[in-house]
Amino acid sequence: VCQCELSFISLKRGLDAFVRYVPRDVVRLMLQGELSVDNHMDRRVVSILFMDIAGFSRVSEELEPDQLIALTTDYMQAMCDVIVNHSGTLDKFIGDCVMALWNAPRRLRAHE
């Protein structure tokens, strides 16, 4: 039992570290076997979205820190929900910018 618990802890640490560099939904697809982890690459058309808050620098100077955090959190959550609900892959946050992909790494039949 002890060895099993140590293996589980080690696996969890590895996954936690991996998720820091790879979008969580991509890791989930890999673990479920729906996405290959080999080094095979293919050419395909992808859509990339960069989206930020218009006038964020000005707004950030006018709001109190707790108001800015609330605004940013609400915005990021709403955008992530829309991206995921439309089969996108959230790639990263860049300041107030959200970067998302469609048709990569998971192939979408209705893309193009």
C-alpha positions in Angstrom: 0.0 0.0 0.0 2.8 2.4 0.9 4.5 1.9 -2.5 1.2 2.5 -4.3 0.7 5.7 -2.4 4.2 7.0 -3.2 3.7 6.2 -6.8 0.4 8.1 -6.8 2.0 11.1 -5.2 4.8 11.0 -7.7 2.3 10.8 -10.6 0.3 13.7 -9.2 3.4 15.9 -8.9 4.4 15.1 -12.4 0.9 15.9 -13.8 0.8 19.1 -11.8 4.1 20.2 -13.2 3.1 19.2 -16.8 -0.2 21.2 -16.5 1.9 24.3 -15.9 3.1 24.1 -19.5 0.3 22.3 -21.3 -3.3 23.4 -21.3 -5.3 21.3 -18.8 -7.8 20.1 -21.4 -5.0 18.9 -23.6 -3.5 16.9 -20.7 -7.0 15.4 -20.1 -7.3 14.3 -23.7 -3.8 12.7 -23.6 -4.7 10.8 -20.4 -8.0 9.6 -21.9 -6.1 8.4 -25.0 -8.0 10.8 -27.3 -4.8 12.7 -28.3 -1.6 11.0 -29.4 1.5 11.9 -27.5 4.0 10.8 -30.2 6.2 13.2 -32.0 4.1 13.0 -35.2 3.3 16.3 -36.7 0.8 17.1 -39.4 -0.1 20.2 -41.4 -3.5 21.7 -40.8 -5.4 24.9 -40.9 -5.9 26.3 -37.4 -7.6 29.4 -36.0 -5.8 31.4 -33.4 -7.5 34.1 -31.3 -5.8 36.8 -29.3 -8.3 38.8 -27.3 -7.8 41.5 -24.7 -9.7 44.2 -22.8 -9.8 47.4 -24.8 -8.3 50.3 -22.8 -7.1 48.0 -20.1 -4.1 50.2 -19.2 -6.3 53.2 -18.7 -8.9 51.3 -16.7 -6.2 49.6 -14.6 -5.0 53.1 -13.5 -8.5 54.2 -12.5 -9.7 51.2 -10.5 -8.7 50.1 -7.0 -6.7 46.8 -7.0 -9.6 44.7 -5.7 -11.9 46.1 -8.4 -9.3 45.4 -11.1 -8.8 41.8 -9.9 -12.6 41.3 -9.9 -12.9 42.7 -13.4 -10.0 40.7 -14.8 -11.2 37.5 -13.1 -14.8 37.9 -14.4 -13.5 38.7 -17.9 -11.0 35.7 -18.0 -13.7 33.3 -16.7 -16.3 34.5 -19.2 -13.8 34.2 -22.1 -12.6 30.8 -21.1 -16.2 29.5 -20.9 -16.9 30.8 -24.4 -13.7 29.3 -25.8 -14.3 25.8 -24.2 -18.0 25.9 -25.1 -17.0 26.4 -28.8 -14.5 23.5 -28.8 -11.4 25.8 -28.5 -8.2 25.1 -26.6 -7.2 27.8 -24.1 -3.5 28.3 -24.7 -2.4 31.0 -22.3 -3.0 34.3 -20.6 -0.7 37.2 -21.6 -1.5 40.0 -19.2 -5.1 40.9 -20.0 -5.0 38.9 -23.3 -6.4 35.4 -23.8 -4.9 33.2 -26.5 -6.9 30.3 -27.8 -6.7 27.7 -30.6 -9.2 25.8 -32.7 -8.3 22.6 -34.7 -5.2 22.1 -32.6 -4.1 20.1 -30.9 -7.5 18.3 -31.2 -8.8 18.1 -34.7 -12.3 19.5 -35.2 -14.4 18.0 -38.0 -16.4 21.3 -38.6 -13.3 23.5 -38.8 -12.3 25.4 -42.0 
